[in-house]
Amino acid sequence: MKIEKKGRVQARMWCVGVLLIAVMGLFVGYSKDSDDGTEPGKNVPKIGDYYYSDGTWSDGGDVAPDLKNGARRVIGIVFQTDPGRIGAAEKAALAAKGVTTPHGLVMALTNAAEGCCWGDYRKNEPDPFSDVAEVKLMYGDLDGYNKTKYMVDKITKGDYDAATYAAFNAVSKYGTGESAQFAAPASSTGWFLPGMGQWWDILVNLGGVSALNDSKNQNSAEDYLILENTSQSAVDHLNARLKGVAGATPFSIDTYFWSSSEYNYRNACLVFFDNSGYLYLGWSRKGSGGDHRVRSVLAF
């Protein structure tokens, strides 16, 4: 009887041990970080995830953003994962690098420049530019990569003056020099000036501006959109996404952010966080500087 009882106890202990090993294996094998981001259905990026300097990502707020000993660092926040809201040129640029299924779009942690103008206010830019002179066209302009590439090529060749096209020039320098810690991974598109539709998605998905989901706004034929009692809330939501990352530049009221979208020969499209509570999606003269800033994005 004693031998039989001892055998039952040992068997039970063996079963418990196997169960513990299995459970521990699950926890050891689980990671909130992405692996290589290529396996379908696994480690799919989400809005608000941290995006790292090595092209991987992890759950925003759940993984320490400051990794030491020269390892990867956070360089941005994921703001879009819907393939239908990723531009054709962005997809083509990724495909050329072997990324056949785009993962999403990322907003930079810091500004590329402040107090900079957009371009020459005496001319309409040629293709790939076209007049984005209605709100519905702003919502649909997802072509920041192509427009930025065109401008940077012109600046590089000496056809355009870097000071006149300061917003685009600043984006081309972002991730180098003093901002080298935010260099874009080789597997991404590299940083570019967002199209107005990409700014729209930043405001919805990171800024919490739900009114921009309204089809009436998305299909508006007006030449600008003003949302009352919204600017401070949008700034607060954006900063809540950034607060966990050391070195991030917070958003503030009474500031303008350029897009790559051209309104007409004299003006370009932008976002304005007004100090009286208005959030303005519209346009401003291309030669404006002052509080006009640049925040880069990339596709991965």
N, C-alpha and C positions, 0 to 999 in steps of 0.2 A: 504494500500500500504506500509506503514512504517513497519507494522508487518511482511508482506511478505518479504520485503527487509532484515529486521533484521534476519528472519529465514534462508534466503539464505546465509547470511554472516556467521551465526553460523555453518551452515552445512559445508561451505567451510573450516572454521577454524577447525572443528572436523576432516575433511578428512586430512588436512595438519598435524594435530597433530598425527593422526594414522600413516601417512607416516613417520614422523620424528621418532616416537617410533620404527617403524619397521627397519628403517635405523640404528638407534642407537643400536638396538638389534643385528644387524649384526656385527657391529664393536665391541660391548662389548663381543660377543660370539666368535670372531675370535682371534686366537693366533698363533704366529709364532712358538711357542714351541710345541714339541710333547706332547701328553697326556701320554698314556702308550705304544704307539708304536705298538699296537696289532691290531688295526682295519684296515683291508685291504683297500688300496686306500686312506687312510687318514694320513696326516703328514708323508708322505714317505720321508726318508732321502735322501739328495742329496750330490753330491761331494762338499766338502768345508764346510759342516755344522759343527757347533760346537757340540762336544759330551760331555755330562755332567757326573759328578760323580754319579748321581742317575740313569744313564742308559737312560736318555732322550736326545733329540737333538733339535737344532733350527738353523734357517738360519744363516750361517756364516756372521758376520758383522752387522746383523740386530737386534740382541738381545745382550744387555750388557753382556760381559763375566764374569764380576766380581760381584757376588751376595753376599750380606753381611749377617750377623747374622747366620752364620753356614749353610747357604743354599747350594744348589748344586754349583759346580764350573766346568769350562771347563777343561777337561783333555786330549782332543785330537781333531783331525780333521778327518772327514769322507773322505776316499780316494777311496772307492770302494762300489758300491751298486748292481753290476751285480751278481746274484746268481751263474752264470756259472764260475765266477772268485773267488768264495769262496770255500776253500778246503773241501774235504769230512770229514776230522777229525774235522775241525772247525764246520761244520754243525752238526755232531754227538754230539759234546760237548755241543752245544747250545740246541739241541733237548733233551738232558738229563736234561736240566734245564727248559724245557717247552717251549723253543723258537723253534717252529716247522718250522717257516718261517724266515730264517736269514735276517737281514736288511742290513748288510754291514760290512766294515772293517774300523778301525780307526788307525791313526798314532799318537803316543804320542807327547806331546808338548816339551819334553826335552829328552836328552840322558840318557840312563840307565848307561852308562859307557864310558870312554875314555881311550885310551892306553891299550887295553886288547887283549889278544890272543883268538883264536877260540877253539883250542883243541890239542890233541896229534898228532903231524905230523908224527908219525911212524906207524900209523894204519889206516885202513879203518874201518869206523863205520858200524855196522850191520844194518839190517832192523830196523826202517823205512828209513834208509839212503841208497842211491845208488849214483853212480857217476853222477854228473850233469856236464858233460864235453863238452857239446855243447850249443850254444846260444839258440836253440829251446827248449832244456831241461830246461834251465834257465827260459825261458818264461813260461813254463808249470809247474814249481815247485811251487805249492800253498800250500804246506804241512808244513808250519812253526810251526803250533800248535803241531802236532804229534812229530816232531823232537825235539822241545824244551822240551816237556813233557818227552821224553825218556832221554834226557841229564840231566834234573833236577832230575828225579828219580834216575839216576845213582849217581849223586853228593850227593843227600840226603842219600842214602844208604851207602855212603862211597866208592863205587866202582870206582868213578872218582874223581880226585883232583879238587877242586873248582878253584884253581889258574890256573891250566892248561886249564880248560874249563871256563875261566873267562867271556866270552861273554854270555854264557848260564846262568851262576851263577848270573851275573848282572841283567839279565832279570827277574830271579826268585825273586830277591830282590826289583825290581822296584815297587813303590807304598807302600813301607814300610820305616820306619826310616825317613831320611831326605826328602824322596820323597813321604811321606805318603799322601800328598794332591792329588797325582795322582793315588790313589788306584783304581783298576778296580772294577766296580759294580759286584755284585754277579750274575746278570743276563747275564753277558758277559762270554767269554772264559777265561778272565784274560789275562795279557800281555804275549806275546811270541816273539821270534826272527823271523822276517819275512823270508819266503822262497824267493828265487830269483825272482820268478814270482810275488810275492807280492811287492817286491821292484820295479819291472817293472811297476806295476800299480800306485805306488806312484809317480814315475817319469813322467808317462803319465798324470795322473789326477790332481796331485798337482804341479808337476814340469813343466808341459807344454811341455814335450819332445814328440812332435808329430811324430818324426821319428820312435819311437818305435811302432807306429800303423802300420807301413809298414810290410806287410806280408813277404817280403824278409828278414827282420830282425827277425821276429818271427819264421821263418822256417830255419834260418841259421844253417848250420852244423859246422861253425867255432867254435873254443874254446873260443873266446872272441869277444866282440863288442866294437868298438871305434867310437864315434860320435864327429866329429870336431866342434869347435865353439859352444859348447852346455853347458859346465859345468857352466859358469857364469849365463847364462839365466835360467838354471834349479834351481840354488841356489836362484836367485832373485824371481822366481815364488814361490818356496817353502816358502821363507821368507815373501812374500806378504800374504800368507795364515795364517802365524803365527803372523803377526805384531799387530793384534788387540787384542791379548791375553797377559795380563800381566804375566811375568814369563816364557814365552816360550823361548827355546834356539834356536837361529837362526842357519841355516846351513852356512857353509863357504867353501871357495876354499881350495884345497890341503888337503882334508880329505877323509878317507876311511870309509865305513860303512859295517859291516859284515852282511851276510845273514845266515840262518840256513842250506843252501845248501852246501853239500860237493862236491868238484870237483874231488878229488881222495885222496889216503891215505896221501898225503903230503900237499895238498892245500884245501882251502875252497873258496866259491864264495863271491864276494863283489861288491860294487859300489864305484867308485873313481871319485871325482870331481877334476880333474887335474887343476893346476894353469896356464897351457898353453892353456886352452879352451877345452880340450878333456874330454868327459864323457866316462868312462870306465866301462863296465859290464864284469867282468872276474873273476880272482882268484888271491889268494895270499897265501903264506905259512901260515899254521895254527898257527904257533908260533909267528907270527908278532904281534907287539904291536904298539908303536909309536902313529901315528895318526889314528889308527883303532878304530872306535867307534861303539856304539850300540844304535839303535833307535827302541823301541818296538812298536808292533801293537797288536790289539785285534779284535775279531769278536763279533758282537752283534745282 
